[in-house]
Amino acid sequence: MVLQVSPIKIEPNITWEALPADFVLPDDPVENIQQPILAAALTDALGAAGLIQPEMLIGSNLGLVASVNSRTIVKAPDWFYVPKVYPIGGEFTRRSYTPNLEGEPVAIAMEFLSETEGGELSIRATPPYGKLYFYERILQVPTYVIYDPAVPSLEVRCLQNGRYALQEVNAQGQVWIPELELFLGIWSGARLGQSINWLRWYDRAGKLLLWSAEKAGILAAKLRELGVDPDTLT
């Protein structure tokens, strides 16, 4: 008779420590050209709508830091949002962000699907940790978004009782993002010469939040209707 022993599950010991000064951050290039422009477009629309405040931190490919069992772990989501962070003094620039130490926890993390099969859905519970496991169990990010512009496919997961639950889309194909009180959906069109499937924000009424260039175009058209050439204004 062989005695079967179930493995002992040990919860990770998580602490919030500053990134060590000698820690070498990965310098990997982005996996495709769409990742940075998707992130920039999301931030641009929030800024154009006046929804970005000085105390917020919105970043792309910036390392999020946690110490797990005394080991420094860093993940850099394609886009993330923190409602309030502490200012950093002097002329220093932020090279990473440690939740709870430098400000509030991360509220939203997004990953745009890459060539790495299953990386965004990995629940690997040992270093270097899967992305889903890291955001769900270690950082405990309330909303985790996975987007594949090639399909296109949008999946939003929200924490419920400590675990991610996949959220349903509405009739317009949008998902409610409670941390920003906005809907998130897919929109096909062009921006800065790139015609792809974009992630766009929508307000409670379903109205699209415009990019700054779209707002400027509408204003220019109104000025021309009034007989004013916007190109002559200084």
C-alpha positions as semicolon CSV with decimal commas, in nm:
position;residue;x (nm);y (nm);z (nm)
1;M;0,000;0,000;0,000
2;V;0,137;0,338;-0,102
3;L;0,055;0,627;0,125
4;Q;-0,065;0,928;-0,073
5;V;0,028;1,259;0,088
6;S;-0,130;1,578;-0,037
7;P;0,116;1,861;-0,089
8;I;0,110;2,130;0,177
9;K;-0,008;2,460;0,038
10;I;0,185;2,745;0,194
11;E;0,049;3,094;0,144
12;P;0,313;3,335;0,017
13;N;0,451;3,589;0,265
14;I;0,400;3,922;0,091
15;T;0,568;4,245;0,200
16;W;0,598;4,583;0,035
17;E;0,956;4,692;-0,003
18;A;1,118;4,951;-0,226
19;L;1,290;4,817;-0,536
20;P;1,657;4,761;-0,441
21;A;1,886;5,021;-0,595
22;D;2,097;4,749;-0,756
23;F;1,800;4,556;-0,896
24;V;1,837;4,520;-1,272
25;L;1,503;4,573;-1,442
26;P;1,445;4,375;-1,763
27;D;1,508;4,577;-2,077
28;D;1,303;4,363;-2,312
29;P;1,155;4,533;-2,619
30;V;0,778;4,539;-2,657
31;E;0,653;4,231;-2,838
32;N;0,461;4,422;-3,104
33;I;0,405;4,781;-3,211
34;Q;0,041;4,779;-3,102
35;Q;0,114;4,753;-2,729
36;P;0,242;5,108;-2,668
37;I;-0,009;5,279;-2,898
38;L;-0,303;5,097;-2,738
39;A;-0,184;5,208;-2,394
40;A;-0,123;5,567;-2,507
41;A;-0,471;5,590;-2,660
42;L;-0,638;5,477;-2,336
43;T;-0,452;5,742;-2,136
44;D;-0,510;6,013;-2,397
45;A;-0,888;5,973;-2,383
46;L;-0,890;5,996;-2,003
47;G;-0,679;6,310;-2,018
48;A;-0,895;6,471;-2,288
49;A;-1,202;6,407;-2,070
50;G;-1,037;6,574;-1,770
51;L;-1,038;6,252;-1,569
52;I;-0,668;6,239;-1,480
53;Q;-0,572;6,402;-1,150
54;P;-0,218;6,487;-1,028
55;E;-0,231;6,228;-0,751
56;M;-0,305;5,943;-0,992
57;L;-0,050;5,712;-1,149
58;I;-0,122;5,576;-1,495
59;G;0,161;5,382;-1,651
60;S;0,264;5,144;-1,923
61;N;0,540;4,883;-1,890
62;L;0,644;5,022;-1,551
63;G;0,752;4,760;-1,300
64;L;0,508;4,679;-1,018
65;V;0,701;4,551;-0,719
66;A;0,620;4,304;-0,442
67;S;0,845;4,107;-0,210
68;V;0,729;3,746;-0,192
69;N;0,902;3,523;0,061
70;S;1,183;3,785;0,077
71;R;1,230;3,768;-0,300
72;T;1,174;4,078;-0,516
73;I;0,915;4,013;-0,788
74;V;0,846;4,262;-1,066
75;K;0,578;4,255;-1,336
76;A;0,522;4,532;-1,589
77;P;0,165;4,538;-1,724
78;D;0,092;4,696;-2,059
79;W;-0,132;4,953;-1,883
80;F;-0,225;5,015;-1,521
81;Y;-0,404;5,264;-1,299
82;V;-0,348;5,368;-0,937
83;P;-0,596;5,619;-0,786
84;K;-0,349;5,789;-0,552
85;V;0,026;5,777;-0,503
86;Y;0,264;5,968;-0,281
87;P;0,473;6,230;-0,463
88;I;0,841;6,164;-0,507
89;G;1,069;6,447;-0,406
90;G;1,333;6,639;-0,592
91;E;1,422;6,557;-0,949
92;F;1,383;6,183;-0,907
93;T;1,182;5,989;-1,160
94;R;0,978;5,682;-1,081
95;R;1,150;5,366;-1,211
96;S;0,903;5,129;-1,046
97;Y;0,601;5,130;-0,818
98;T;0,553;4,940;-0,492
99;P;0,186;4,937;-0,387
100;N;0,105;5,021;-0,023
101;L;0,453;5,163;0,024
102;E;0,441;5,438;-0,238
103;G;0,065;5,486;-0,247
104;E;-0,259;5,299;-0,289
105;P;-0,288;4,950;-0,439
106;V;-0,309;4,909;-0,814
107;A;-0,675;4,932;-0,917
108;I;-0,661;4,818;-1,281
109;A;-0,402;4,614;-1,472
110;M;-0,419;4,540;-1,844
111;E;-0,228;4,300;-2,063
112;F;-0,243;4,298;-2,442
113;L;-0,195;3,946;-2,574
114;S;0,155;3,869;-2,689
115;E;0,334;3,586;-2,864
116;T;0,386;3,408;-2,532
117;E;0,120;3,140;-2,522
118;G;-0,090;3,158;-2,208
119;G;0,128;3,413;-2,030
120;E;-0,156;3,650;-1,947
121;L;-0,366;3,365;-1,806
122;S;-0,087;3,181;-1,628
123;I;-0,161;3,077;-1,269
124;R;0,194;2,956;-1,204
125;A;0,226;2,981;-0,824
126;T;0,605;2,968;-0,805
127;P;0,865;3,224;-0,917
128;P;0,862;3,396;-1,157
129;Y;0,482;3,358;-1,109
130;G;0,216;3,368;-1,377
131;K;0,063;3,704;-1,458
132;L;-0,289;3,609;-1,352
133;Y;-0,160;3,462;-1,026
134;F;0,053;3,771;-0,957
135;Y;-0,229;4,020;-1,014
136;E;-0,492;3,808;-0,838
137;R;-0,311;3,659;-0,540
138;I;-0,013;3,888;-0,476
139;L;-0,109;4,240;-0,584
140;Q;-0,482;4,163;-0,555
141;V;-0,567;4,402;-0,837
142;P;-0,948;4,446;-0,838
143;T;-0,982;4,454;-1,218
144;Y;-0,764;4,263;-1,465
145;V;-0,815;4,320;-1,838
146;I;-0,683;4,095;-2,115
147;Y;-0,719;4,224;-2,469
148;D;-0,628;4,065;-2,800
149;P;-0,656;4,323;-3,082
150;A;-0,598;4,061;-3,350
151;V;-0,921;3,866;-3,286
152;P;-1,043;4,107;-3,136
153;S;-1,125;3,974;-2,791
154;L;-1,180;4,151;-2,459
155;E;-1,188;3,974;-2,122
156;V;-1,237;4,157;-1,793
157;R;-1,194;3,982;-1,459
158;C;-1,289;4,131;-1,123
159;L;-1,198;4,008;-0,777
160;Q;-1,481;3,831;-0,600
161;N;-1,400;3,666;-0,267
162;G;-1,031;3,682;-0,349
163;R;-1,055;3,519;-0,691
164;Y;-1,107;3,655;-1,040
165;A;-1,448;3,619;-1,198
166;L;-1,499;3,681;-1,570
167;Q;-1,739;3,972;-1,630
168;E;-2,016;3,971;-1,889
169;V;-2,029;4,222;-2,170
170;N;-2,340;4,432;-2,232
171;A;-2,543;4,444;-2,553
172;Q;-2,294;4,691;-2,700
173;G;-2,000;4,461;-2,631
174;Q;-1,875;4,678;-2,344
175;V;-1,771;4,590;-1,990
176;W;-1,816;4,810;-1,684
177;I;-1,493;4,913;-1,511
178;P;-1,599;5,016;-1,159
179;E;-1,270;5,178;-1,057
180;L;-1,309;5,446;-1,325
181;E;-1,689;5,434;-1,352
182;L;-1,655;5,387;-1,726
183;F;-1,731;5,116;-1,980
184;L;-1,453;4,960;-2,185
185;G;-1,514;4,833;-2,536
186;I;-1,361;4,762;-2,876
187;W;-1,364;5,022;-3,153
188;S;-1,227;4,976;-3,505
189;G;-1,077;5,277;-3,679
190;A;-0,768;5,490;-3,731
191;R;-0,549;5,692;-3,496
192;L;-0,212;5,842;-3,585
193;G;-0,215;5,651;-3,912
194;Q;-0,280;5,315;-3,745
195;S;-0,601;5,133;-3,842
196;I;-0,654;4,863;-3,581
197;N;-0,901;4,743;-3,318
198;W;-0,868;4,988;-3,029
199;L;-0,978;4,972;-2,669
200;R;-1,202;5,274;-2,600
201;W;-1,366;5,423;-2,292
202;Y;-1,741;5,498;-2,279
203;D;-1,932;5,692;-2,013
204;R;-2,236;5,568;-1,820
205;A;-2,465;5,671;-2,104
206;G;-2,256;5,476;-2,356
207;K;-2,106;5,788;-2,510
208;L;-1,756;5,747;-2,649
209;L;-1,476;5,936;-2,473
210;L;-1,294;6,116;-2,753
211;W;-0,921;6,128;-2,805
212;S;-0,760;6,471;-2,787
213;A;-0,709;6,476;-3,166
214;E;-1,078;6,397;-3,223
215;K;-1,179;6,680;-2,991
216;A;-0,943;6,920;-3,171
217;G;-1,089;6,816;-3,507
218;I;-1,444;6,882;-3,392
219;L;-1,344;7,223;-3,256
220;A;-1,169;7,312;-3,582
221;A;-1,478;7,215;-3,781
222;K;-1,701;7,435;-3,563
223;L;-1,464;7,729;-3,605
224;R;-1,473;7,691;-3,983
225;E;-1,854;7,689;-3,972
226;L;-1,828;8,025;-3,799
227;G;-1,595;8,155;-4,068
228;V;-1,280;8,131;-3,856
229;D;-0,973;7,960;-3,997
230;P;-0,825;7,762;-3,704
231;D;-0,487;7,747;-3,875
232;T;-0,451;8,124;-3,834
233;L;-0,513;8,121;-3,459
234;T;-0,219;8,145;-3,225
